[in-house]
Each structure stands twice: as structure tokens, then as C-alpha cells.
Amino acid sequence: MRNIQTLSIDNIIIRTNSGSNRLLHHFIFTPAQYRHKGYATKLMKLLNHKLRFECKAKFSYLYSEVGSDFYSILGWRIFPHKEIKFDRFSMSLKHSELIVAINQSNLETIISYITTKPAFDWLFQKTNLYSKFYAVTNDQRQFGAMISNKKKESYNEKEELFERFIMWNHDFRGNKLFIIRFRCDSPYSTRLLIQQAIQEASKFQFKQIILWNPDLRLFNNSEGLNVFEVEISERTESLPYLSWYADNDDNVDWILIEKYSWF
């Protein structure tokens, strides 16, 4: 009647006295005819106890599709869950010669250096399957872009373009492009990378481009650096929860809550 799946995944905890640890990721499902009978509540309470006292886990996390209340009363704490949605339009930029495309030829090399490689493998294999049924074109997919680490004259001659990257996943069923990892520290290079996502979304006629928990400082409109039409909102689905077992969780912060980690 009840089903739950728990996975052990490599993660990094940054603290003064610890390094790498294991994190457990949960999936739970209750058939419709057995809901509202307390089965899932009982199961999650047992799981939380087992992870903490038997498995000696440092923490566990999950993404909720049932609102913001259910897991809060079971020992998990909700974390920030903003998202930013982009409208697609064309723009011209200097320094396009600095862009290095992430495509099928170099994808495996790039993600092999990422500790979360299994998550990327799963996402891209799933996308390959869905593209056979839902893609509007057979054009080659691009999986992201990087800015090469070359010093060039940049916007207003004030800024250097640093090595930064963006990776996305094609949601052919939902007609969306999800930005799954994004690293950047300047508004201009942010604009340059987001433009790459806009071009990819246009290729497949996607209606939305979505980024979870963005650093809004990178999307400011000062000095005309960014002209994106964006919508910033609180997500109502895939809400991130974490249960911290090591000690009091008042000082725990979960950073870089990105789409790739929800697989």
C-alpha cells in the first residue's frame, strides 16, 4: 500500500570539523485509495528515526509535491524555493566568441568532473527518450555553455569575463527549458549565458526558461546590463526539505538548491 525509496548520494558538508558525508534522498508514494489514513505519516516517522539512529546519517532531504505543511511536522525543515522565469526574445551581445558550447561531443568529459554525474546521466538519458516523442525538431541539442577564461575588453571597459558556465535540461513534455546548474558572478556574463539558454529554448519552441533559487544580484537592471523580462515567484511544487541529524539545525544553511539535485 505504501512505497518509499531511499538513495545514498555523495555530498559535501562545509563545516569547521567535517568534510564529505552521505545524504539520503527519499521518494514516497501512496495509492489514492489509501491516502488520508495516516500511512505515509507513520512511514516517514519510522524512516526519520531509522536514518538518524540506525543508519547514523548526518542528514536527509526530499522535495515535496504535497505543499508546505506535511513534512514540516515530521522533522524536515523547508528551505528557500524561489524560481525565476524568463520570456524569450532576441538580443545581440559582444564577446560571443568567448562562448564554448556544451554539446554531445564534450558533455561526457565535462560532467565526469562533477560529483553529481549520476544525476546528470539520468536527466539526459530521460530527455533522450522523451525527445523521440515530443521534440518538434531533430536539431542537435546543446546542453549548456561556458565562458572561456580569457581576459577581453568587456562592457563599459570595467569588467573582465571570467570562466563561468550554465547547464540546462530539455523538458519536452512540459515544453520548458530548465537551467539545472548556473555559475556566474557578474550581471554582464549572466546576460551572455542566459542568452544561450534563450537561443536553445527558441530552437525547440519552448515556452518557458526556469531557474531555481537565483542570485537576484546577477539580474539587476543597472547600467542597462540586463533587459530580461522575468517573473520571480515562490514555487508551489518540488519544495526542498532537509532534516539535520548531527546537531541543532538552527545554523544549517542549504545553498545551491538547483534543479539537477531533484532527480
C-alpha positions in Angstrom: 0.0 0.0 0.0 2.9 2.3 0.7 6.1 2.7 -1.2 9.2 4.6 -0.4 12.7 4.7 -2.0 15.8 5.9 -0.2 19.1 6.5 -2.1 22.5 7.2 -0.8 24.3 10.0 -2.6 27.7 11.7 -2.3 27.5 15.3 -1.0 29.8 17.8 0.7 29.1 19.4 4.0 31.2 22.5 4.7 31.9 22.8 8.4 34.8 23.5 10.7 35.2 19.9 11.6 33.8 17.7 8.8 34.1 17.1 5.1 32.4 14.6 2.8 29.3 12.8 4.1 26.4 10.8 2.7 23.0 12.2 2.0 19.8 10.2 1.6 17.2 11.2 -0.9 13.6 9.9 -0.5 10.7 9.1 -2.7 7.3 8.3 -1.3 4.1 7.2 -2.9 0.7 6.2 -1.5 -2.0 4.9 -3.9 -5.1 7.2 -4.0 -7.4 4.7 -2.2 -5.1 4.5 0.8 -4.5 8.2 1.3 -5.6 10.3 4.4 -5.3 7.2 6.6 -2.0 8.1 8.2 0.1 5.5 6.4 2.5 8.0 4.9 2.9 9.9 8.2 3.7 6.7 10.0 6.2 5.6 7.3 8.0 8.9 7.3 8.3 9.0 11.1 9.8 5.5 11.1 12.1 6.4 8.3 13.4 9.5 10.0 14.1 7.5 13.2 15.9 4.8 11.2 18.1 7.2 9.3 19.1 9.1 12.5 19.6 6.3 15.0 20.3 3.2 12.9 21.9 4.4 9.8 23.7 7.2 11.6 23.0 9.6 8.7 24.1 13.2 9.1 21.0 14.5 7.3 18.4 13.6 4.7 16.5 15.7 2.2 13.5 15.5 -0.1 11.3 17.6 -2.4 7.7 17.9 -1.6 4.8 17.8 -4.0 2.2 18.0 -1.3 2.5 21.6 -0.1 4.5 23.2 2.7 2.9 21.7 5.8 3.1 17.9 5.7 6.9 17.3 6.1 7.3 20.2 8.5 5.5 18.4 11.2 7.6 15.2 10.6 11.1 16.6 11.2 12.0 18.2 7.9 12.6 21.9 7.6 11.7 23.8 4.4 14.3 26.0 2.7 14.1 28.8 0.1 12.2 27.9 -3.0 12.1 30.8 -5.4 12.3 30.5 -9.1 12.8 32.9 -11.9 11.1 32.5 -15.3 12.4 34.1 -18.5 10.5 35.3 -21.5 12.2 34.5 -24.8 13.4 37.3 -27.1 16.4 38.1 -29.2 19.3 40.3 -28.2 22.8 41.0 -29.5 25.9 40.8 -27.4 29.6 41.4 -27.7 32.0 38.6 -26.7 30.0 35.8 -28.3 33.4 34.5 -29.4 34.1 33.6 -25.7 31.2 31.1 -25.6 32.1 27.4 -25.7 29.1 25.2 -26.3 28.4 22.1 -24.2 27.2 19.5 -26.6 27.3 15.8 -27.2 31.0 16.0 -28.2 32.2 17.3 -24.9 29.4 16.6 -22.5 30.8 13.3 -21.0 34.2 15.0 -20.4 32.6 17.9 -18.6 30.1 16.0 -16.3 32.8 13.5 -15.4 34.4 16.2 -13.3 31.1 16.8 -11.4 30.4 14.8 -8.2 26.8 14.6 -9.2 27.4 12.9 -12.5 24.8 10.1 -11.9 22.1 12.8 -11.6 23.2 14.3 -14.9 23.4 11.0 -16.7 19.8 10.2 -15.5 18.4 13.5 -16.7 20.0 13.4 -20.1 19.0 9.8 -20.7 15.4 10.6 -19.8 15.5 13.6 -22.1 16.8 11.4 -25.0 13.7 9.2 -24.6 11.2 12.0 -24.4 12.7 13.8 -27.3 11.7 10.9 -29.6 8.1 11.5 -28.8 7.7 15.2 -28.1 10.5 17.2 -29.8 9.3 19.5 -32.6 12.7 19.3 -34.4 15.5 16.8 -34.8 18.1 19.6 -34.4 21.1 18.7 -32.3 20.6 19.6 -28.7 23.0 21.8 -26.8 23.3 21.1 -23.1 24.8 24.4 -21.9 27.6 26.8 -22.4 30.8 28.1 -20.9 32.7 31.4 -21.0 36.3 30.8 -21.7 38.8 32.2 -19.2 40.3 34.9 -21.4 40.7 38.5 -20.5 38.9 40.7 -23.0 37.6 44.2 -23.1 34.2 43.9 -21.7 31.1 46.0 -21.1 31.9 49.7 -20.3 35.6 48.6 -20.2 35.0 47.9 -16.5 34.6 44.2 -16.3 36.5 41.1 -17.1 34.7 38.0 -18.3 35.6 35.1 -16.0 35.2 31.4 -16.7 31.5 30.6 -15.9 29.0 28.1 -17.1 25.4 27.2 -17.5 23.8 23.8 -18.0 20.2 23.0 -18.8 17.8 20.2 -19.4 15.1 20.0 -22.1 11.6 19.2 -20.6 9.9 18.2 -23.8 6.7 17.1 -22.1 6.4 20.3 -20.2 7.6 22.5 -23.1 10.2 24.1 -20.8 14.0 24.6 -20.6 15.2 24.0 -17.0 18.5 25.6 -16.0 20.0 22.9 -13.8 23.3 24.4 -12.9 24.4 28.1 -13.2 27.7 29.6 -12.1 28.3 33.3 -12.6 29.3 36.4 -10.6 28.6 39.3 -12.9 25.5 40.7 -14.5 27.0 41.0 -17.9 28.3 37.5 -18.2 25.0 36.3 -16.7 23.2 38.0 -19.6 25.6 36.4 -22.0 24.9 32.9 -20.6 21.2 33.4 -20.3 21.1 34.4 -24.0 22.5 31.0 -24.8 19.5 29.4 -23.0 17.1 31.7 -24.8 18.5 30.6 -28.2 18.2 26.9 -27.2 14.6 27.3 -26.0 13.7 29.1 -29.2 15.2 26.2 -31.3 12.7 23.8 -29.7 9.8 26.3 -29.3 9.8 26.1 -25.6 7.5 28.5 -23.8 9.5 29.0 -20.6 13.0 29.0 -19.2 13.2 28.4 -15.5 16.0 28.8 -12.9 15.7 27.8 -9.3 16.9 30.0 -6.4 18.8 32.5 -8.5 21.2 35.1 -7.0 19.0 38.1 -7.9 22.0 40.4 -7.7 23.0 38.9 -11.1 19.8 40.1 -12.7 19.8 43.7 -11.8 18.9 46.3 -14.4 21.5 48.9 -13.5 23.5 50.4 -16.4 21.4 48.5 -18.9 23.2 45.3 -18.2 20.1 43.2 -18.2 16.9 43.6 -20.1 15.2 40.3 -19.4 11.5 40.2 -18.8 11.4 37.9 -15.8 8.9 36.6 -13.3 10.1 35.8 -9.8 7.9 33.7 -7.6 7.7 31.1 -4.8 7.5 27.6 -6.1 4.4 25.6 -5.1 5.9 22.2 -6.2 9.2 20.4 -5.6 9.6 22.3 -2.2 13.1 21.5 -0.7 13.1 20.0 2.8 16.1 18.9 4.9 16.3 17.0 8.2 19.6 17.6 10.1 20.6 14.8 12.4 24.1 15.7 13.6 23.1 18.5 16.0 20.8 21.5 16.2 19.8 22.7 12.7 19.4 26.4 13.6 22.7 27.3 11.9 22.4 24.9 8.9 22.1 26.6 5.5 21.4 24.7 2.3 22.9 26.5 -0.6 22.7 25.9 -4.3 19.3 24.2 -4.3 19.3 23.5 -8.1 17.1 21.5 -10.4 19.7 18.9 -11.1 19.5 17.6 -7.5 15.9 16.7 -7.9 16.0 13.6 -10.0 
